[in-house]
Amino acid sequence: MSFPKVSIFGVPISKMSMKDTVAYLSQVIARREPHQVITANPIMVMTALEHPDYMQMMKEAELVVPDGAGVVWASGYVGNPVAERVTGFDLIQELMKAGERQGWKVYLVGAAPDVIEAAATRLQELYPGIKLVGFRDGFFGEKEEAGVIEAIRAAAPDILLVGRSADKQEPWIAKYKNQLGVPVMMGVGGSFDVLSGKLKRAPVLFQKLRLEWFYRLLQEPWRYKRMLVLPKFALKVIREKENVQKP
């Protein structure tokens, strides 16, 4: 199944709308085809430019959606705009809505034990029609990975949401994608923190102004070093406009 993409410094970003993305992933689930879904932001694109292995992983992912406002802006700046911003948090909600109608099975991995339990409870409350077939925290090492993978395989979910640190979740999914065999495997970052109530999502005004990153920085000031990458990304796009879309 093909869909329109725009290359941002070699990262293939989907141009599909949220509605089309959900329709596409619904077909993926129906066909039981393992798909890694990456919710891309400028920090991830810049990481890919600095680390070839990370870039290769992003290129090999079956679907990379434009999560970050900076990625959406960049596509428009180079004249090949995406349909709209497809944030990971909103994509989770839309998939759960579709999942209620289809009776999809969902498995959650990530965050601290109390956070993932609260997130699982909240998700089931919001979408009682989905089948939550398992969850566990994200604090496990290499020795425990075989057990984690086996538990997920045994549960046979349609959707696997992984919320670990940015440097762990995508590479982990990519490494075990074929072993896991889940149709939709998506890294969700801090979404479990928001679902559990530990963090608040940015108000609508911040979302409309594309300042969700700033609101999160206010809640987690320790993230400021990562945020310094954002202006570097914007400057790189402006300076290298002609080369942005080259693979």
Long-range contacts (C-beta under 8 A, 24 or more apart in sequence): 1-27, 1-28, 3-63, 6-75, 6-78, 6-80, 6-81, 6-82, 6-245, 7-244, 7-245, 7-246, 7-247, 8-40, 8-45, 8-71, 8-74, 8-75, 8-78, 8-244, 8-245, 9-45, 9-48, 9-49, 9-236, 9-243, 9-244, 10-48, 10-49, 10-55, 10-59, 10-246, 10-247, 11-40, 11-44, 11-45, 11-48, 11-55, 11-58, 11-59, 11-64, 12-58, 12-59, 12-64, 13-40, 13-64, 13-65, 13-66, 13-71, 13-75, 13-82, 14-63, 14-64, 14-65, 14-66, 14-82, 14-86, 15-75, 15-80, 15-81, 15-82, 15-83, 16-65, 16-82, 16-83, 16-86, 17-83, 17-84, 17-86, 18-84, 18-86, 18-90, 18-91, 18-94, 20-83, 21-63, 21-65, 21-86, 21-91, 21-94, 22-91, 22-94, 22-95, 22-98, 24-63, 25-63, 25-95, 25-183, 25-184, 26-98, 26-102, 28-62, 28-183, 28-184, 29-102, 29-104, 29-158, 29-159, 29-183, 29-184, 31-183, 32-183, 33-62, 33-183, 34-62, 34-177, 34-178, 34-180, 34-181, 34-182, 34-183, 34-185, 35-62, 35-63, 35-183, 35-184, 35-185, 36-60, 36-61, 36-62, 36-63, 36-170, 36-173, 36-174, 36-177, 36-185, 36-186, 37-61, 37-62, 37-63, 37-64, 37-65, 37-91, 37-184, 37-185, 37-186, 37-187, 38-63, 38-64, 38-65, 38-170, 38-186, 38-187, 39-65, 39-67, 39-86, 39-87, 39-88, 39-91, 39-186, 39-187, 39-188, 39-189, 40-64, 40-65, 40-66, 40-67, 40-68, 40-71, 41-67, 41-68, 41-70, 41-71, 42-68, 42-70, 42-71, 42-74, 42-229, 42-230, 42-233, 42-234, 43-68, 43-166, 43-226, 43-229, 43-230, 43-233, 44-68, 44-166, 44-170, 45-71, 45-233, 46-229, 46-232, 46-233, 46-236, 47-166, 47-167, 53-171, 54-170, 54-171, 57-170, 57-171, 57-174, 58-170, 60-174, 61-170, 61-174, 65-91, 68-213, 69-210, 69-212, 69-213, 70-230, 70-233, 70-234, 72-210, 73-210, 73-234, 73-237, 74-233, 74-234, 74-237, 74-244, 77-237, 77-238, 77-241, 77-244, 78-237, 78-241, 78-244, 78-245, 80-245, 88-186, 88-187, 88-188, 88-189, 88-191, 89-188, 89-191, 89-194, 89-201, 91-186, 92-161, 92-186, 92-188, 92-191, 95-159, 95-184, 96-123, 96-126, 96-127, 96-130, 97-127, 99-127, 99-129, 99-130, 99-158, 99-159, 100-127, 100-128, 100-129, 100-130, 101-129, 102-158, 103-129, 103-130, 103-131, 104-130, 104-131, 104-157, 104-158, 104-159, 105-130, 105-131, 105-132, 105-133, 105-155, 105-156, 105-157, 105-158, 105-159, 106-130, 106-131, 106-132, 106-133, 106-157, 106-158, 106-159, 106-160, 106-161, 107-132, 107-133, 107-134, 107-135, 107-152, 107-155, 107-157, 107-159, 107-160, 107-161, 107-182, 108-132, 108-134, 108-135, 108-136, 108-160, 108-161, 108-163, 108-192, 109-135, 109-136, 109-137, 109-138, 109-148, 109-152, 109-160, 109-161, 109-162, 109-163, 109-164, 110-137, 110-138, 110-161, 110-162, 110-163, 110-164, 110-169, 110-188, 110-192, 111-137, 111-138, 111-163, 111-192, 111-193, 111-196, 112-137, 112-138, 112-139, 113-137, 113-139, 114-196, 115-192, 115-193, 115-196, 115-198, 116-163, 116-192, 116-196, 118-195, 118-196, 118-197, 118-198, 119-191, 119-192, 119-193, 119-195, 119-196, 122-195, 122-196, 122-197, 123-195, 133-157, 138-162, 138-163, 138-164, 138-168, 145-176, 149-176, 149-179, 149-180, 152-180, 152-182, 153-179, 153-180, 153-181, 157-182, 158-182, 158-183, 158-184, 159-183, 159-184, 159-185, 159-186, 160-184, 160-185, 160-186, 161-186, 161-188, 161-191, 161-192, 162-186, 162-187, 162-188, 163-187, 163-188, 163-189, 163-190, 163-191, 163-192, 163-193, 190-216
